[in-house]
């Protein structure tokens, strides 16, 4: 049995699209796995306040009519924040999609949620490290069953937990704690959830994109202060802009 010092909140989102900066949540399902092995489920439809594209509805089955009377994310934000309070976080491709989108919604709602002390278990990362496949294939491979109802948030997050538990049974070297699992698959150290920035081997923030890729963010901000303005006006996620501002303010403090 998995040994937990605090709960893991496994999260799955259905959204209007895949853009971290512009798309919105239409459904959220969270299953909290408690240290005693019990589970607590929270599932909500969310009114994204923008039309849901047909191509997205074709995938997850959620339409404008289904969410027209649902609460907005801002109306649900505190409830969701409290539900995941003091939890580590998990999901399938959650480090690169679900958690960044969730954080964007929190920031858009004016709510500051600090995840710096949370451990993050991405079941896709485990799977891609051991057996590169999709969630449907992972479920078939590890659970030896067909995944029925894929792209429903609660179905997907339940399947993710089933795959996670089966991975622990199959790969004994993963151990039975969050520390031991991350010790095997590695724990990515990130600056912003969209990965526009990274760290160099000395722990300094660097650009991960564009003409300044690989350069220290602080060096670019000193040499080209207009680059900050360009990014703040650009189509970058709010969390990326927040981190850029933190780096700028830190740089300004050092120069005073």
KETIDO-649831 format. One record per residue (C-alpha): residue in three letters; x, y, z. Coordinates in steps of 0.1 Angstrom, whole numbers, padded with zeros to 4 digits, always signed. Layout:
! residues N
ALAXYZ...
***
This chain:
! residues 256
UNK+0000+0000+0000UNK+0012+0035-0008UNK+0026+0053+0023UNK+0014+0089+0024UNK+0023+0116+0049UNK-0005+0138+0035UNK-0032+0133+0009UNK-0027+0133-0029UNK-0053+0152-0049UNK-0055+0137-0083UNK-0069+0162-0108UNK-0084+0160-0143UNK-0098+0189-0163UNK-0119+0192-0193UNK-0115+0225-0211UNK-0125+0247-0240UNK-0091+0239-0257UNK-0054+0233-0250UNK-0040+0268-0247UNK-0027+0274-0212UNK-0032+0312-0215UNK-0066+0315-0232UNK-0086+0284-0227UNK-0110+0277-0197UNK-0121+0249-0175UNK-0155+0234-0182UNK-0153+0204-0158UNK-0130+0196-0129UNK-0128+0163-0111UNK-0106+0158-0081UNK-0102+0125-0062UNK-0083+0129-0029UNK-0065+0098-0019UNK-0061+0099+0019UNK-0032+0084+0039UNK-0055+0056+0051UNK-0063+0047+0015UNK-0098+0061+0015UNK-0109+0085-0013UNK-0129+0117-0014UNK-0144+0128-0047UNK-0153+0163-0059UNK-0166+0169-0094UNK-0180+0201-0108UNK-0191+0215-0141UNK-0178+0250-0147UNK-0193+0278-0168UNK-0163+0290-0187UNK-0181+0323-0197UNK-0169+0317-0233UNK-0184+0294-0260UNK-0171+0259-0260UNK-0158+0250-0295UNK-0175+0221-0312UNK-0142+0202-0316UNK-0138+0203-0278UNK-0174+0192-0272UNK-0168+0163-0296UNK-0140+0151-0273UNK-0154+0155-0238UNK-0191+0157-0246UNK-0197+0190-0226UNK-0218+0217-0244UNK-0226+0253-0238UNK-0261+0243-0227UNK-0248+0218-0201UNK-0227+0245-0183UNK-0250+0276-0188UNK-0263+0273-0152UNK-0231+0260-0137UNK-0209+0282-0114UNK-0180+0301-0129UNK-0145+0292-0118UNK-0143+0324-0097UNK-0174+0313-0078UNK-0159+0279-0072UNK-0122+0289-0067UNK-0122+0290-0029UNK-0140+0257-0026UNK-0115+0241-0049UNK-0086+0257-0031UNK-0098+0244+0002UNK-0103+0209-0011UNK-0067+0206-0023UNK-0052+0224+0007UNK-0023+0205+0023UNK-0024+0180-0005UNK+0003+0168-0029UNK-0010+0168-0065UNK-0013+0141-0091UNK-0028+0134-0125UNK-0021+0123-0160UNK-0001+0149-0179UNK-0010+0171-0150UNK+0023+0188-0146UNK+0021+0202-0181UNK-0016+0207-0186UNK-0040+0204-0157UNK-0020+0221-0130UNK-0009+0250-0153UNK-0045+0256-0165UNK-0058+0253-0129UNK-0033+0279-0117UNK-0042+0302-0146UNK-0078+0301-0134UNK-0069+0308-0098UNK-0048+0338-0109UNK-0075+0350-0132UNK-0099+0349-0103UNK-0076+0370-0082UNK-0067+0341-0059UNK-0030+0334-0050UNK-0025+0297-0045UNK+0011+0287-0035UNK+0021+0252-0048UNK+0058+0256-0040UNK+0057+0231-0011UNK+0035+0205-0030UNK+0049+0174-0045UNK+0036+0166-0079UNK+0031+0130-0092UNK+0024+0129-0130UNK+0013+0094-0138UNK+0020+0100-0174UNK+0056+0107-0165UNK+0059+0074-0147UNK+0043+0057-0177UNK+0065+0074-0203UNK+0095+0066-0182UNK+0086+0029-0181UNK+0062+0022-0210UNK+0055+0052-0233UNK+0018+0051-0242UNK-0015+0071-0238UNK-0039+0069-0208UNK-0062+0044-0227UNK-0033+0022-0236UNK-0018+0026-0201UNK-0051+0014-0186UNK-0052-0016-0209UNK-0016-0024-0202UNK-0015-0020-0165UNK-0051-0029-0156UNK-0058-0054-0184UNK-0091-0038-0191UNK-0106-0015-0217UNK-0112+0021-0206UNK-0149+0028-0210UNK-0160+0065-0209UNK-0126+0081-0217UNK-0126+0119-0217UNK-0151+0122-0189UNK-0132+0139-0161UNK-0141+0116-0133UNK-0136+0085-0155UNK-0102+0097-0165UNK-0090+0106-0131UNK-0103+0073-0116UNK-0084+0054-0144UNK-0053+0075-0136UNK-0054+0064-0100UNK-0059+0028-0110UNK-0029+0030-0134UNK-0008+0046-0107UNK-0016+0019-0082UNK-0009-0008-0108UNK+0024+0009-0116UNK+0035+0007-0079UNK+0027-0031-0080UNK+0046-0037-0112UNK+0076-0015-0106UNK+0088-0024-0071UNK+0118-0001-0075UNK+0094+0029-0074UNK+0090+0021-0037UNK+0059+0031-0017UNK+0063+0068-0009UNK+0062+0101-0029UNK+0099+0106-0022UNK+0109+0071-0035UNK+0088+0075-0066UNK+0102+0109-0075UNK+0137+0095-0067UNK+0133+0071-0095UNK+0115+0091-0122UNK+0130+0125-0112UNK+0114+0157-0100UNK+0113+0185-0125UNK+0123+0219-0110UNK+0103+0245-0128UNK+0101+0283-0128UNK+0067+0287-0145UNK+0042+0261-0153UNK+0043+0268-0191UNK+0080+0261-0191UNK+0089+0294-0208UNK+0117+0296-0183UNK+0141+0270-0169UNK+0171+0267-0147UNK+0208+0264-0157UNK+0232+0241-0139UNK+0238+0268-0113UNK+0201+0273-0105UNK+0197+0306-0123UNK+0166+0313-0144UNK+0171+0311-0182UNK+0148+0315-0212UNK+0135+0283-0228UNK+0122+0299-0260UNK+0128+0325-0287UNK+0159+0345-0296UNK+0172+0345-0260UNK+0168+0307-0254UNK+0195+0296-0230UNK+0204+0331-0218UNK+0199+0343-0182UNK+0166+0361-0177UNK+0183+0387-0155UNK+0209+0394-0182UNK+0182+0400-0209UNK+0162+0422-0186UNK+0192+0444-0179UNK+0203+0446-0215UNK+0168+0448-0231UNK+0142+0461-0206UNK+0117+0464-0234UNK+0117+0426-0237UNK+0098+0426-0203UNK+0072+0449-0217UNK+0069+0428-0249UNK+0063+0396-0228UNK+0038+0413-0205UNK+0018+0425-0235UNK+0021+0392-0253UNK+0000+0360-0253UNK+0018+0344-0224UNK+0001+0327-0194UNK-0005+0348-0163UNK+0018+0326-0142UNK+0047+0331-0167UNK+0042+0369-0165UNK+0040+0367-0127UNK+0073+0349-0125UNK+0089+0373-0150UNK+0078+0402-0128UNK+0093+0384-0097UNK+0126+0380-0115UNK+0126+0417-0126UNK+0118+0429-0091UNK+0146+0408-0077UNK+0170+0421-0103UNK+0160+0457-0095UNK+0165+0451-0058UNK+0200+0438-0064UNK+0208+0470-0084UNK+0197+0494-0057
***
